[in-house]
Each structure stands twice: as C-alpha cells, then as structure tokens.
C-alpha cells in the first residue's frame, strides 16, 4: 500500500490484481496510465517475491509447509526549508524476512549490510554490482524526494486538515478486587503526533509506576488513537488527571478523574468525592511531514532488485513524523511457489537503469522542504531493470 502522512493513498488488490487509488486527489491528479503501469509493476513484484521466498527457504533449510513473509521498506526523510523546498536528510532501503531484519542499504557508504548470516550471500552479490548501489543511492536521495514533493502538493489541502482527539479518562475492573485500572484514551486525531500523560497529584506517571501504553494505533477512518493505563487501589484518593497535547490541531486539554468506580453487577456507580485542581502546561512541538510508503518487497533480497519499466512511482505512505519509511508487507505462502518458475542459480542478472525514472522526466523537480519523511518505494517509477533470475 502507499501512504502519505500516515494516510493510505493507494493499494494493490491482489484478488482483483489491480492498483487502486484510496484518496480522491490521487485519482484526480494521476491519469489512468499511471494506475495501469502501477498494476503491472505490482503483479511483477508479486511473482518476484514468491520466487525469492522459495530461494530463501532453501537457503535457510525451512519447511515448505510453513508460511513465510518477505518485506521491503524503503524511503527518504527530508526537512522543510523556509524557501518551501525540502532538504534531504536520509534514505532507507531495508528487507525483512519472517519478522527479522535481513538486509539494509548504507546510503552514506554505498554498501549493503547483512543482519543475518543467511543475508551475507545476498550482500556479496549486491555489493559487487556498482550500478545497483548507484541506482539505490540516486533513487533515495533524488527521485524519492521528487515523488514526495509531488504527492505532498497533490494532497496538501487534505493533509493540512487536522482532526482533534476526543479524550476520555475512566476506570475499569481489575483482576484484583482491591484495584481498578485507570485508563486515558485519546482517539480520532490526525496527524499522529501526540503527547499523552497520566498524572498523580501533578506528577507524570511512568513505566516505573506501572503505566502501560498501547502506543499510537490507526483507526479505520485514517485517524489515530492512543490508550494509556495504570492500576491503582480503589481507595486511592489522589488527584488523577490526563493531559493531552495534539500539535497538529493545537489542542491542549486536561481531564480530571472524578473517582467514579467501575459499575459492579447489579449496582450503581460509586463516586468518591475529592477536590480536583487542574493545571495547564503549554508545551510547543514541531510537526514534520513524513511520506510513508509501504510496498511489496522487491527483488533485491534474493537476487538483484527488480525494477519496472514504467515511469509512474508507487507512492509510499506519508505520515506527520520526522522520519519516513516505506514498508511493504508481503505475505507469501511457500505453497504458492509450486507453479512459479525457479530462478537459475548459475545465471547472472543484468541490471540496467530504466529510461524514465523521475516523476517528470522532462522537468526534474528539486527536493522539497519542511521536516518531511518520504518513504517512497515507487514500483511504478524508474527502477533498476533486472534481466535474469533476480535470485537473492
């Protein structure tokens, strides 16, 4: 799927085998040719993943009855400048196999870094291909930034529209009859950056106090939620408050717990009266734009990265964070490989750069600005063409 500022902008439907826009502004600004090329690119990558998962399974001597997952995440991070451009900060190109880091690209030194022993063979092969390293670095530092700037411009009105969180502070039953669980929930906010704190008598509670947090999680409507909780005694008469700051919507709110206890079966709520003093603290925060993109893993893991010949990029998700990543989730069962051709281990893959690799080959755009993380693995944009088996 493709995401911009943590909002899905497109996705590939594997059943329909079609790349589909998720935001109206994507379908309005991109012609049908873009979606057609993206569809063909995704189909190609889907097959590439099946082949390469089979290779990795054999290399790691894994049972072919199990399901294995190969993921590819790549993108770039930028910082907005006063002149409206975006300065490149860093790029990332990473592979993950069965939930473990497998291989990543060191953009500064132009070398591949193997995290697992099984990835060392792939590292040796890819490090020997200079054009692959040059292509990867060029895509992360230039083309990725160009695409990020382009998509940010397309969706600027919607992306700048912030949603305030709804904040709730309430108690729930605990496994212990003497205790309750005090929960603070902030939900429905966008962008995702938020500060949430539960306080006891003005002191911020931490993990040392037994505080647990869900972290920031997505809702179904492209907004986010976060829930923190702490277990306390029912008889605790301390002043508990939940303070929430959402920089995107400029919301700063503090909710005080009224000491209402969970409703017991067949009883009415119990309220312990206390005096609550609320204090407000204003904290500033800087929000950056992050282009986040998830896309199906590409060829590099087993063999050389596959590239498509189409010129449209596969946008990645963008989020309002300071870093950006594109992480495609590709689930492929080993059973799916039965009908797929096996790569020839003796064959050398040929890598060529695609002729049309930028968002607009006739008019290159310069990198954009304002803390923006762009993770854009464009399977529709210029890719390194791989002829041969593309084995890891």
C-alpha positions as CSV (number, residue, x, y, z in Angstrom):
1,X,0.0,0.0,0.0
2,X,1.1,3.6,-0.5
3,X,0.8,6.1,2.3
4,X,1.3,9.8,2.7
5,X,1.4,11.4,6.2
6,X,0.1,8.0,7.5
7,X,-2.9,8.1,5.3
8,X,-3.3,5.4,2.7
9,X,-3.2,6.9,-0.8
10,X,-3.3,3.7,-2.8
11,X,-3.1,0.0,-2.5
12,X,-2.8,-3.2,-4.6
13,X,-5.7,-5.6,-4.5
14,X,-4.2,-9.0,-5.0
15,X,-7.5,-10.6,-5.8
16,X,-8.5,-8.1,-8.5
17,X,-4.8,-7.7,-9.3
18,X,-5.2,-4.0,-9.6
19,X,-3.6,-0.9,-8.2
20,X,-6.4,1.3,-6.7
21,X,-6.4,4.9,-5.5
22,X,-7.5,5.4,-1.9
23,X,-7.7,9.2,-1.9
24,X,-9.8,11.2,-4.4
25,X,-7.0,13.7,-5.0
26,X,-4.8,10.8,-6.2
27,X,-7.3,9.7,-8.8
28,X,-7.9,13.4,-9.8
29,X,-4.2,14.2,-10.4
30,X,-2.9,10.9,-11.9
31,X,-4.0,9.7,-15.3
32,X,-5.1,6.1,-16.0
33,X,-1.7,5.3,-17.5
34,X,-0.2,5.7,-14.0
35,X,-2.6,3.1,-12.5
36,X,-2.1,0.7,-15.4
37,X,1.6,0.8,-15.1
38,X,1.4,0.5,-11.3
39,X,-0.8,-2.6,-11.7
40,X,1.7,-4.3,-14.0
41,X,4.5,-3.4,-11.7
42,X,2.8,-4.8,-8.6
43,X,1.9,-8.0,-10.5
44,X,5.6,-8.4,-11.4
45,X,6.8,-7.8,-7.9
46,X,4.2,-10.3,-6.5
47,X,5.8,-13.0,-8.6
48,X,9.3,-11.9,-7.7
49,X,8.5,-12.3,-4.1
50,X,7.2,-15.8,-4.5
51,X,10.3,-16.9,-6.3
52,X,12.7,-15.3,-3.8
53,X,10.9,-16.6,-0.8
54,X,11.4,-20.0,-2.2
55,X,15.1,-19.3,-2.6
56,X,15.4,-18.1,1.0
57,X,13.6,-21.1,2.3
58,X,16.0,-23.4,0.6
59,X,19.0,-21.4,1.7
60,X,17.7,-21.5,5.3
61,X,16.5,-25.1,5.0
62,X,13.0,-24.3,6.1
63,X,9.9,-26.5,5.8
64,X,7.9,-25.8,2.7
65,X,4.6,-26.3,4.5
66,X,5.1,-23.2,6.6
67,X,4.1,-19.6,5.6
68,X,6.9,-17.1,5.3
69,X,6.8,-13.3,5.0
70,X,9.2,-11.1,3.0
71,X,9.0,-7.4,3.4
72,X,10.7,-4.4,1.7
73,X,10.7,-0.9,3.2
74,X,12.4,2.0,1.5
75,X,12.0,5.7,1.5
76,X,13.6,9.1,2.4
77,X,13.4,11.7,5.0
78,X,13.6,15.4,4.4
79,X,13.4,18.7,6.3
80,X,11.3,21.7,5.1
81,X,13.2,24.8,4.4
82,X,12.0,28.4,4.6
83,X,12.0,28.7,0.8
84,X,9.5,25.9,0.5
85,X,11.9,23.2,-0.6
86,X,12.7,20.1,1.2
87,X,16.3,19.2,2.1
88,X,17.2,15.5,2.0
89,X,18.1,14.1,5.5
90,X,18.5,10.4,5.0
91,X,17.2,7.4,2.9
92,X,16.5,3.8,3.8
93,X,16.2,0.6,1.9
94,X,15.6,-2.4,4.1
95,X,14.5,-6.0,3.8
96,X,12.9,-8.1,6.5
97,X,12.2,-11.9,6.5
98,X,9.8,-13.6,8.8
99,X,9.8,-10.6,11.2
100,X,13.6,-10.3,11.4
101,X,15.9,-7.7,9.8
102,X,17.6,-9.3,6.8
103,X,19.4,-6.7,4.7
104,X,19.7,-2.9,4.5
105,X,21.5,-0.3,2.4
106,X,24.0,2.0,4.0
107,X,23.3,5.1,1.9
108,X,26.4,7.0,3.2
109,X,28.9,4.3,2.4
110,X,27.0,2.7,-0.5
111,X,27.2,-0.8,0.8
112,X,24.7,-3.4,1.8
113,X,24.6,-4.5,5.4
114,X,23.7,-8.1,6.2
115,X,21.9,-8.6,9.6
116,X,21.5,-12.4,9.3
117,X,24.1,-15.0,8.2
118,X,21.6,-16.0,5.5
119,X,21.8,-12.5,4.1
120,X,25.6,-12.5,3.6
121,X,25.4,-14.2,0.3
122,X,23.0,-11.6,-1.0
123,X,25.2,-8.8,0.4
124,X,28.2,-10.2,-1.5
125,X,26.3,-10.4,-4.8
126,X,24.8,-6.9,-4.5
127,X,28.0,-5.2,-3.3
128,X,29.6,-6.5,-6.5
129,X,27.1,-4.6,-8.7
130,X,28.2,-1.0,-8.7
131,X,25.3,0.2,-10.8
132,X,22.8,-1.2,-8.3
133,X,24.4,0.7,-5.5
134,X,24.5,3.9,-7.5
135,X,20.8,3.5,-8.6
136,X,19.7,2.9,-5.0
137,X,21.5,5.9,-3.7
138,X,20.2,8.1,-6.5
139,X,16.7,7.0,-6.0
140,X,16.6,7.6,-2.3
141,X,18.3,11.0,-2.5
142,X,16.7,12.4,-5.6
143,X,13.7,10.6,-7.1
144,X,12.2,9.6,-3.8
145,X,12.3,13.3,-2.7
146,X,10.8,14.4,-6.0
147,X,7.9,12.0,-5.7
148,X,7.4,13.0,-2.1
149,X,7.2,16.7,-3.1
150,X,4.8,15.8,-5.9
151,X,2.4,13.9,-3.7
152,X,2.5,16.4,-0.9
153,X,1.5,19.0,-3.4
154,X,-1.4,16.9,-4.7
155,X,-2.8,16.3,-1.2
156,X,-1.8,19.5,0.6
157,X,-5.3,20.6,1.4
158,X,-6.4,17.3,3.0
159,X,-3.0,16.7,4.6
160,X,-3.1,20.0,6.4
161,X,-6.6,19.4,7.7
162,X,-6.1,18.3,11.3
163,X,-8.6,16.4,13.5
164,X,-8.8,17.0,17.2
165,X,-8.7,14.0,19.6
166,X,-11.6,13.0,21.8
167,X,-10.2,12.5,25.3
168,X,-11.7,10.2,27.9
169,X,-10.5,9.3,31.4
170,X,-12.3,6.4,33.1
171,X,-11.8,3.4,35.4
172,X,-12.2,-0.3,34.6
173,X,-12.3,-3.5,36.6
174,X,-9.0,-5.2,37.6
175,X,-8.3,-8.8,38.2
176,X,-7.8,-7.8,41.8
177,X,-10.9,-6.9,43.7
178,X,-9.0,-4.2,45.6
179,X,-7.7,-2.5,42.5
180,X,-9.0,-0.7,39.4
181,X,-7.4,0.2,36.1
182,X,-7.4,3.9,35.3
183,X,-7.4,4.5,31.6
184,X,-6.9,7.6,29.4
185,X,-8.0,7.3,25.8
186,X,-7.3,9.8,23.1
187,X,-8.9,8.9,19.8
188,X,-9.9,10.4,16.4
189,X,-6.8,12.6,16.0
190,X,-4.7,13.4,12.9
191,X,-1.8,13.8,12.3
192,X,-0.5,11.1,14.6
193,X,2.0,13.1,16.7
194,X,0.5,13.4,20.2
195,X,1.6,13.8,23.8
196,X,-0.5,11.9,26.4
197,X,0.4,11.9,30.1
198,X,-1.4,10.5,33.2
199,X,-0.5,12.4,36.4
200,X,-0.9,11.6,40.1
201,X,-1.1,14.8,42.1
202,X,0.7,16.6,39.3
203,X,3.5,14.1,38.9
204,X,3.8,12.3,35.5
205,X,3.4,8.5,35.8
206,X,5.9,6.3,34.0
207,X,6.5,2.6,33.5
208,X,8.2,2.6,36.9
209,X,4.7,3.4,38.3
210,X,3.2,0.5,36.4
211,X,2.0,2.7,33.5
212,X,1.3,0.8,30.3
213,X,0.6,2.3,26.8
214,X,-0.8,1.0,23.6
215,X,1.3,3.4,21.6
216,X,-0.2,5.2,18.6
217,X,-2.6,2.9,16.6
218,X,-4.6,3.6,13.5
219,X,-8.4,3.9,13.4
220,X,-10.5,2.8,10.4
221,X,-11.1,6.4,9.3
222,X,-7.5,7.4,8.8
223,X,-7.3,8.9,12.3
224,X,-5.3,7.6,15.2
225,X,-5.8,6.6,18.9
226,X,-3.6,6.1,21.9
227,X,-4.6,4.5,25.3
228,X,-2.5,4.6,28.5
229,X,-3.5,2.8,31.7
230,X,-2.3,2.3,35.2
231,X,-3.6,0.0,38.0
232,X,-4.3,1.7,41.3
233,X,-6.1,1.0,44.6
234,X,-9.9,1.6,44.7
235,X,-9.3,3.6,47.9
236,X,-6.7,5.8,46.4
237,X,-7.9,9.4,46.9
238,X,-5.0,11.0,44.9
239,X,-5.8,13.5,42.2
240,X,-5.5,11.8,38.8
241,X,-5.5,13.8,35.6
242,X,-4.9,13.0,31.9
243,X,-3.2,15.7,29.9
244,X,-3.2,15.6,26.1
245,X,-1.4,17.9,23.6
246,X,-2.0,17.5,19.9
247,X,0.3,19.9,18.0
248,X,-1.5,19.3,14.7
249,X,-4.8,20.7,15.9
250,X,-3.3,22.9,18.6
251,X,-5.4,21.1,21.2
252,X,-4.3,21.1,24.8
253,X,-6.7,19.5,27.2
254,X,-6.6,18.1,30.7
255,X,-9.2,15.7,32.0
256,X,-9.6,15.0,35.8
257,X,-10.8,11.7,37.1
258,X,-14.0,12.1,39.2
259,X,-13.2,8.9,41.1
260,X,-16.2,7.1,39.6
261,X,-15.5,3.3,40.1
262,X,-16.5,0.6,37.6
263,X,-20.1,-0.4,37.8
264,X,-20.5,-3.7,39.7
265,X,-23.1,-6.2,38.6
266,X,-26.5,-5.1,39.8
267,X,-25.2,-2.0,41.5
268,X,-24.9,1.7,40.8
269,X,-21.7,3.6,40.2
270,X,-19.7,4.6,43.3
271,X,-18.3,8.1,43.4
272,X,-15.6,9.2,45.9
273,X,-15.8,12.9,46.3
274,X,-12.5,14.8,46.1
275,X,-11.3,18.2,45.2
276,X,-9.6,18.4,41.9
277,X,-7.2,21.1,40.9
278,X,-6.3,21.3,37.3
279,X,-3.2,22.9,36.0
280,X,-2.4,23.5,32.4
281,X,1.0,23.5,30.9
282,X,1.7,24.6,27.3
283,X,4.4,22.7,25.5
284,X,5.4,23.5,22.0
285,X,6.1,20.8,19.4
286,X,7.4,20.8,15.9
287,X,5.4,18.7,13.5
288,X,7.1,17.5,10.3
289,X,5.6,15.9,7.2
290,X,6.5,12.3,6.6
291,X,5.9,10.5,3.5
292,X,5.4,6.9,4.5
293,X,5.2,4.2,1.9
294,X,4.5,0.6,2.1
295,X,5.1,-1.5,-0.8
296,X,5.6,-5.1,-1.7
297,X,9.1,-6.2,-1.2
298,X,11.2,-6.1,-4.3
299,X,13.8,-8.3,-5.8
300,X,17.0,-7.4,-4.0
301,X,16.7,-9.8,-1.2
302,X,17.5,-13.0,-3.0
303,X,19.0,-11.7,-6.2
304,X,19.2,-8.3,-7.6
305,X,16.4,-5.8,-7.1
306,X,13.8,-6.0,-9.8
307,X,12.8,-2.8,-11.5
308,X,9.8,-1.9,-13.6
309,X,10.0,-0.2,-16.9
310,X,7.1,2.0,-16.1
311,X,7.6,5.6,-15.2
312,X,5.0,6.2,-12.5
313,X,6.0,5.8,-8.9
314,X,4.4,3.7,-6.4
315,X,3.9,6.3,-3.7
316,X,4.5,5.4,-0.2
317,X,2.5,6.4,2.8
318,X,3.2,9.7,4.4
319,X,2.9,10.5,8.0
320,X,3.4,13.6,10.1
321,X,6.6,12.3,11.7
322,X,10.2,13.2,11.4
323,X,11.2,10.1,9.7
324,X,9.8,8.3,6.8
325,X,9.7,4.7,5.8
326,X,8.2,2.6,3.2
327,X,7.4,-0.8,4.4
328,X,5.5,-3.1,2.2
329,X,4.1,-6.2,3.8
330,X,4.1,-9.2,1.5
331,X,2.8,-12.4,2.8
332,X,3.5,-15.4,0.6
333,X,3.0,-19.0,1.5
334,X,5.6,-21.5,0.4
335,X,2.7,-23.4,-1.2
336,X,2.3,-20.6,-3.7
337,X,5.6,-21.3,-5.2
338,X,4.7,-24.6,-6.7
339,X,3.7,-23.1,-10.0
340,X,6.3,-20.4,-10.2
341,X,9.5,-20.8,-12.2
342,X,12.6,-21.3,-10.2
343,X,15.5,-18.9,-10.9
344,X,18.6,-20.4,-12.4
345,X,21.3,-20.1,-9.8
346,X,24.1,-20.1,-12.4
347,X,22.5,-17.2,-14.3
348,X,23.9,-13.7,-13.8
349,X,21.3,-11.0,-13.6
350,X,21.8,-7.9,-15.7
351,X,21.0,-4.6,-14.2
352,X,20.1,-1.5,-16.2
353,X,18.6,1.7,-15.2
354,X,15.2,2.5,-16.5
355,X,15.0,5.3,-19.1
356,X,12.2,7.2,-17.4
357,X,12.9,7.3,-13.7
358,X,11.7,10.6,-12.4
359,X,8.2,11.8,-11.7
360,X,8.6,14.1,-14.7
361,X,11.5,13.1,-16.9
362,X,11.3,16.3,-18.9
363,X,11.2,18.5,-15.9
364,X,13.1,17.4,-12.8
365,X,11.8,18.8,-9.5
366,X,14.1,19.8,-6.8
367,X,13.9,18.2,-3.3
368,X,11.2,19.6,-1.1
369,X,11.4,21.0,2.4
370,X,9.8,21.1,5.9
371,X,10.6,18.2,8.1
372,X,9.3,15.6,5.7
373,X,10.0,12.0,5.8
374,X,9.5,10.3,2.5
375,X,9.4,6.7,2.2
376,X,8.6,6.1,-1.3
377,X,9.3,2.9,-2.9
378,X,7.9,3.5,-6.2
379,X,7.4,0.3,-8.1
380,X,5.9,2.4,-10.8
381,X,8.8,4.9,-11.0
382,X,12.2,4.3,-12.5
383,X,13.7,1.1,-11.2
384,X,16.7,-0.9,-11.9
385,X,15.7,-3.3,-14.6
386,X,16.8,-6.8,-13.8
387,X,17.1,-9.3,-16.6
388,X,17.7,-12.8,-15.5
389,X,16.6,-14.7,-12.4
390,X,17.0,-12.0,-9.8
391,X,18.0,-14.5,-7.2
392,X,19.0,-13.3,-3.8
